[in-house]
Amino acid sequence: MPVWLREHSWRQTLAAVYLSLPLRGARATPANIFCSEQYLKVSIPPFLFEAVLYAPIDDTNSTAKIGNGNIFFTLYKKEPAMWDSLTLGTADKEKLQYLRETAVLKAQEKAKEETEAKKITKQEHKKYALEATMKVEEAERKRIEDLKEKERQKVAKELELWKNQQKDGDKYKSIQKKEELHQEIEPLKERKNEKMNKTHIPNEGTSRTRPKSTKGHGSCSIFSQDLKEEQLLAPRAAATIKVNFTPRVFPTALRESRVAEEEEWLHKQAEARRIINSDLSELEDLKEEEKNPDWLKEKGNKMFAMGDYLGAVNAYNLAVRLNNKLPLLYLNRAACHLKLRNLHKAIEDSSKALELLTPPVPDNENARVKAHVRRGTAFCQLELYTEGLQDYEAALKIDPRNKNIENDAEKIRHLIQGTMQSS
């Protein structure tokens, strides 16, 4: 059996009605209040307040404020006028039942319209985010193609210049060889001419005799003999020299490497490949960059900036499965869960990020502050103000000069004091 709340106070102006309703120690939430154009209901078990208003009000702009053990209503009139009373005195049970049913139906229709509008807006945002992502990827692909084309043209020019230099070098070598051969043959020709002259000039007092023919078997010319004497050595035979190098994964020489660090890196890579091959067999169709946690983190950051929080959560989830030791993945996913009102998940991710951000050093101060603030915000939205205040105070210890965190912590303290006083 409900207990009717009879005590209330109200005042009015031409434009609005101000109603104060004491709660008698009960704790109210927005879910306990129902208001339509001419019907107002406050249900806080076991207490109940119900009123058929004197005239219609603007239920969209009207407000209700809960605090200090009271509910303060600001009801804006649809038509400026002074009411004779707060409620309609002539309302019988049948009219009250009709107004109640009408108000519920209108509220259901309004909620349905708002749901449809939110659904359409969400689809539009998702479509816009997809188009924006496609444009960014297309621009990035075009930029890479342009860089490749410029590099190809540069290499082609360098290759053409090298070919021209080779041609000039070959021409110079052929000319030099011709000059050397000419210098070698010229003295041989001169000696041949001298010998021929001596053979053809007869001695005085002797008859001219026909010189012996040099043709025939076993004969050879002086020119050919000289050429054999001056013949150069044959060039060396071509061969292949095989060089064996020590097998190494890294391109640097062994004397320049850091063996311990390289071994640790190779071990981590092998462990990551093992995880991918054993636990993520469904990722075989993904591209190589899509298996990189850093690439997925940047993808999630872009989606978060564009308002696609579900897409960002999916990107961070895949990155966490690939590498669960990166605290920024949990920290960024906690921010997405806050936007999506997944408060328990936001608390879990913030706690995991704080667990990985150890030991506390100056380089991770900013990340630890964000983790405490996001976890504290989730606690406060769950109305766990004490736990939320502890996180905000922890963030203040790390960054005591942050005025925003200090102001939020002060507001939480006031909320805790108000809750204690009302109880």
C-alpha positions in Angstrom: 0.0 0.0 0.0 1.6 3.3 -1.1 2.0 6.2 1.3 0.7 9.5 -0.3 2.9 12.5 0.0 0.5 15.3 0.9 3.1 17.9 2.1 4.3 20.2 -0.7 4.7 23.9 -1.3 4.3 25.9 -4.6 4.5 29.3 -6.0 3.9 30.7 -9.5 4.5 33.5 -12.0 2.8 34.2 -15.2 5.3 31.9 -17.0 6.2 29.1 -14.6 5.2 27.1 -11.5 7.8 26.3 -8.8 6.9 23.2 -6.7 8.9 21.8 -3.7 8.2 18.2 -2.6 9.9 16.8 0.6 11.2 13.3 0.3 11.0 12.3 4.0 14.4 10.6 4.0 13.8 8.7 0.7 16.4 8.7 -2.0 15.1 9.8 -5.4 16.5 9.4 -8.9 15.4 10.7 -12.2 13.8 7.3 -12.9 11.3 7.9 -10.0 9.8 11.0 -11.8 7.2 11.0 -14.6 5.9 14.2 -16.1 3.6 15.0 -19.0 1.6 18.0 -20.2 -1.0 17.8 -17.4 0.1 14.9 -15.3 2.9 14.7 -12.7 3.9 11.6 -10.7 6.7 10.9 -8.2 7.0 7.2 -7.2 9.6 6.5 -4.4 8.4 3.3 -2.8 6.6 3.3 -0.4 5.9 7.0 -1.1 3.7 8.3 -4.0 2.8 11.7 -5.2 0.3 12.2 -8.1 -1.2 15.4 -9.4 -3.4 16.4 -12.3 -2.2 20.0 -13.1 -4.5 22.9 -13.4 -3.4 23.7 -17.0 -1.0 22.2 -19.5 2.8 22.7 -19.2 5.8 22.5 -21.5 7.1 19.1 -20.3 10.1 19.3 -22.6 11.7 22.4 -21.0 10.5 21.8 -17.5 13.1 20.6 -15.0 13.4 18.7 -11.7 16.3 19.1 -9.3 17.0 16.6 -6.5 19.0 17.7 -3.4 18.9 18.4 0.3 16.1 15.9 0.9 13.7 17.7 -1.6 12.7 17.6 -5.2 12.4 21.1 -6.8 10.2 21.3 -9.9 10.3 24.2 -12.4 7.2 23.7 -14.6 6.9 26.2 -17.5 3.3 27.0 -18.5 2.2 26.7 -22.1 0.1 29.8 -21.9 1.0 32.7 -19.5 -1.7 32.9 -16.9 -2.1 32.7 -13.1 -3.6 29.4 -11.8 -6.2 29.3 -9.2 -4.6 26.1 -7.7 -1.9 23.7 -8.5 -4.2 20.7 -9.3 -7.4 20.4 -11.1 -10.0 20.1 -8.3 -12.8 18.6 -10.5 -10.7 15.6 -11.5 -12.5 12.3 -10.7 -11.1 8.8 -10.8 -12.1 8.2 -14.4 -10.6 11.4 -15.7 -7.4 10.8 -13.6 -7.2 7.3 -15.2 -7.7 8.7 -18.7 -5.1 11.4 -18.2 -2.7 8.8 -16.7 -3.1 6.4 -19.7 -2.9 9.3 -22.2 0.3 10.5 -20.6 1.9 7.0 -20.6 1.0 6.6 -24.3 2.5 9.9 -25.2 5.6 9.2 -23.3 6.0 5.8 -25.0 5.5 7.4 -28.4 8.0 10.2 -27.6 10.5 7.6 -26.3 10.0 5.6 -29.5 10.6 8.7 -31.7 13.7 9.6 -29.7 15.0 6.0 -30.1 14.4 6.1 -33.9 16.1 9.5 -34.1 19.1 8.3 -32.2 19.3 5.2 -34.4 19.2 7.3 -37.5 21.8 9.7 -36.1 24.0 6.8 -35.1 23.8 5.3 -38.6 24.7 8.7 -40.1 27.6 9.1 -37.8 28.8 5.6 -38.6 28.5 6.2 -42.4 30.3 9.5 -42.0 33.1 7.9 -40.0 33.4 5.2 -42.6 33.6 7.7 -45.5 36.1 9.8 -43.6 38.3 6.8 -42.9 38.1 5.8 -46.6 39.1 9.3 -47.6 42.1 9.3 -45.2 43.2 5.9 -46.4 42.8 6.9 -50.1 44.8 10.1 -49.5 47.5 8.1 -47.7 47.6 5.5 -50.6 47.9 8.4 -53.1 50.7 10.0 -51.1 52.6 6.7 -51.0 52.1 6.1 -54.8 53.4 9.6 -55.5 56.5 9.0 -53.4 57.1 5.7 -55.2 56.8 7.4 -58.6 59.2 10.2 -57.6 61.7 7.6 -56.4 61.3 5.6 -59.6 61.9 8.7 -61.7 65.0 9.6 -59.6 66.4 6.1 -60.0 65.7 6.1 -63.7 67.6 9.4 -64.1 70.5 8.1 -62.1 70.6 4.9 -64.2 70.6 6.9 -67.4 73.4 9.1 -66.2 75.4 6.0 -65.2 74.9 4.5 -68.7 76.1 7.7 -70.4 79.2 7.7 -68.2 79.9 4.1 -69.1 79.5 4.8 -72.8 81.9 7.8 -72.5 84.4 5.6 -70.6 84.2 2.8 -73.3 84.8 5.4 -76.0 87.8 6.8 -74.2 89.3 3.3 -73.6 88.9 2.3 -77.3 90.6 5.5 -78.5 93.4 5.0 -76.0 93.9 1.4 -77.3 94.0 2.5 -80.9 96.7 5.1 -80.0 98.8 2.5 -78.2 98.5 0.0 -81.1 99.4 2.8 -83.6 102.5 3.6 -81.4 103.6 0.0 -81.4 103.1 -0.6 -85.2 104.7 2.6 -86.4 108.4 1.6 -85.4 107.8 -1.9 -86.9 106.9 -0.3 -90.2 109.9 1.9 -90.2 112.3 -1.0 -89.5 110.6 -3.0 -92.3 111.1 -0.2 -94.8 114.8 0.1 -93.9 115.4 -3.6 -94.5 113.6 -3.5 -97.8 115.7 -0.6 -98.9 118.9 -2.4 -98.1 117.7 -5.5 -100.1 116.8 -3.6 -103.2 120.0 -1.3 -103.5 122.9 -3.3 -105.3 126.6 -3.0 -104.5 128.9 -1.1 -106.9 130.6 -3.3 -109.6 128.1 -6.1 -109.3 125.3 -7.0 -111.5 121.7 -6.6 -110.4 120.4 -9.9 -109.1 116.8 -10.7 -108.5 116.1 -11.0 -104.9 115.1 -14.3 -103.5 111.4 -14.9 -103.2 110.4 -15.1 -99.6 107.3 -17.1 -100.6 107.2 -20.8 -100.1 107.2 -23.4 -97.3 109.0 -22.3 -94.2 109.2 -18.7 -95.2 108.0 -15.8 -93.1 108.2 -12.1 -93.3 110.2 -9.8 -91.1 107.0 -8.0 -90.2 105.4 -11.1 -88.8 108.6 -12.0 -86.8 108.7 -8.6 -85.3 105.0 -8.8 -84.3 105.7 -12.1 -82.6 108.6 -10.6 -80.7 106.4 -7.6 -79.6 103.3 -9.7 -78.8 101.7 -8.9 -75.4 100.8 -11.4 -72.7 97.4 -12.9 -72.8 94.8 -11.6 -70.3 94.1 -13.6 -67.2 91.3 -16.1 -67.3 87.9 -15.1 -65.6 86.9 -16.8 -62.4 84.4 -16.5 -59.6 85.5 -15.8 -56.0 83.0 -17.2 -53.4 82.8 -15.3 -50.1 81.0 -16.8 -47.1 79.6 -14.5 -44.4 78.4 -15.4 -40.9 74.6 -15.8 -41.0 72.8 -13.0 -39.1 69.2 -11.7 -38.8 70.3 -8.0 -38.4 72.1 -6.2 -41.3 74.8 -4.7 -39.1 78.2 -6.4 -38.6 78.6 -8.6 -35.6 81.3 -6.3 -34.2 78.8 -3.4 -34.2 75.8 -5.1 -32.8 74.4 -5.4 -29.2 73.9 -9.1 -28.9 71.9 -9.1 -25.7 69.3 -6.5 -26.9 69.0 -8.3 -30.3 68.4 -11.6 -28.6 65.7 -10.1 -26.4 64.0 -8.5 -29.5 64.1 -11.8 -31.4 62.6 -13.6 -28.4 59.7 -11.1 -28.2 59.1 -11.4 -32.0 59.0 -15.2 -31.8 56.6 -15.1 -28.8 54.3 -12.6 -30.7 54.3 -14.9 -33.8 53.5 -17.9 -31.6 50.5 -16.1 -30.1 49.3 -15.0 -33.5 49.6 -18.5 -34.9 48.1 -20.3 -32.0 45.3 -18.0 -30.7 44.5 -15.8 -33.7 44.1 -18.2 -36.6 41.1 -16.2 -37.7 43.4 -13.3 -38.6 45.0 -15.0 -41.5 43.1 -12.9 -44.1 44.3 -9.6 -42.5 47.0 -7.5 -44.1 50.4 -7.4 -42.5 50.0 -3.8 -41.1 46.6 -4.8 -39.6 48.5 -7.3 -37.4 50.6 -4.5 -35.9 49.4 -3.3 -32.4 50.8 0.2 -32.9 49.0 0.5 -36.3 45.7 -0.6 -34.6 46.2 1.9 -31.8 46.6 4.8 -34.2 43.5 3.5 -36.1 41.5 3.4 -32.9 42.7 7.0 -32.0 41.4 8.3 -35.4 38.0 6.5 -34.9 37.7 8.0 -31.4 38.5 11.5 -32.7 35.7 11.1 -35.3 33.2 9.8 -32.7 33.1 6.2 -33.8 33.6 4.8 -30.3 32.5 1.2 -31.1 34.9 1.0 -34.0 37.7 2.3 -31.7 36.9 -0.3 -29.1 37.1 -3.0 -31.8 40.5 -1.8 -32.9 41.8 -1.6 -29.3 40.4 -5.1 -28.6 42.4 -6.6 -31.5 45.5 -4.7 -30.5 45.2 -6.0 -26.9 44.9 -9.6 -28.2 48.1 -9.1 -30.2 50.0 -7.4 -27.4 48.5 -7.3 -23.9 51.5 -5.4 -22.3 50.8 -1.9 -23.7 49.1 0.2 -21.0 48.0 2.9 -23.5 45.7 0.4 -25.2 43.7 -0.2 -22.0 43.8 3.5 -21.2 42.3 4.5 -24.6 39.8 1.7 -24.5 38.6 3.0 -21.0 37.9 6.4 -22.6 35.8 4.7 -25.2 33.8 2.8 -22.6 33.2 6.0 -20.7 31.6 7.5 -23.8 29.5 4.3 -24.4 28.5 4.3 -20.7 30.1 0.9 -20.1 31.2 2.0 -16.7 32.4 -1.4 -15.2 34.5 -2.1 -18.3 36.0 1.4 -18.0 37.0 0.7 -14.4 38.6 -2.6 -15.4 40.6 -1.1 -18.3 41.8 1.8 -16.1 42.9 -0.6 -13.4 44.8 -2.7 -15.9 46.5 0.3 -17.3 47.6 1.4 -13.7 48.9 -2.1 -13.2 51.0 -2.0 -16.3 52.2 1.6 -15.6 54.8 0.4 -13.0 57.2 1.4 -11.7 55.9 5.0 -11.4 58.4 7.3 -13.2 58.2 10.8 -14.6 57.7 9.5 -18.1 54.4 7.8 -17.3 52.9 10.5 -15.0 50.5 11.8 -17.6 49.2 8.3 -18.3 48.7 7.5 -14.6 46.8 10.8 -14.1 44.4 9.9 -17.0 43.9 6.4 -15.6 43.0 7.6 -12.1 40.7 10.3 -13.5 38.9 8.0 -15.9 38.4 5.3 -13.2 37.2 8.0 -10.7 34.7 9.3 -13.3 33.3 5.8 -13.8 32.9 5.4 -10.0 31.1 8.7 -9.7 28.7 7.9 -12.5 27.9 4.6 -10.7 27.3 6.8 -7.6 30.3 5.3 -5.8 31.5 8.7 -4.8 34.0 7.6 -2.1 35.9 5.4 -4.5 35.8 8.1 -7.1 37.2 10.7 -4.7 40.1 8.3 -3.8 41.1 8.2 -7.5 40.8 11.9 -7.9 43.0 12.5 -4.9 45.5 10.0 -6.2 45.6 12.0 -9.5 46.1 15.2 -7.5 49.1 13.7 -5.7 50.7 13.0 -9.1 49.8 16.4 -10.6 49.0 18.8 -7.7 48.8 21.9 -10.0 45.9 20.6 -12.2 43.0 22.9 -11.3 40.4 20.9 -13.2 41.1 17.8 -11.2 41.0 19.8 -8.0 37.7 21.4 -8.8 36.1 18.0 -9.7 37.4 16.5 -6.4 35.8 19.4 -4.5 32.5 18.8 -6.3 32.6 15.1 -5.3 33.3 16.0 -1.7 30.2 18.2 -1.7 28.1 15.4 -3.2 29.3 13.0 -0.5 28.5 15.5 2.3 25.0 16.1 0.8 24.3 12.4 0.6 25.4 11.9 4.2 23.1 14.8 5.4 20.1 13.5 3.5 20.6 10.0 4.9 
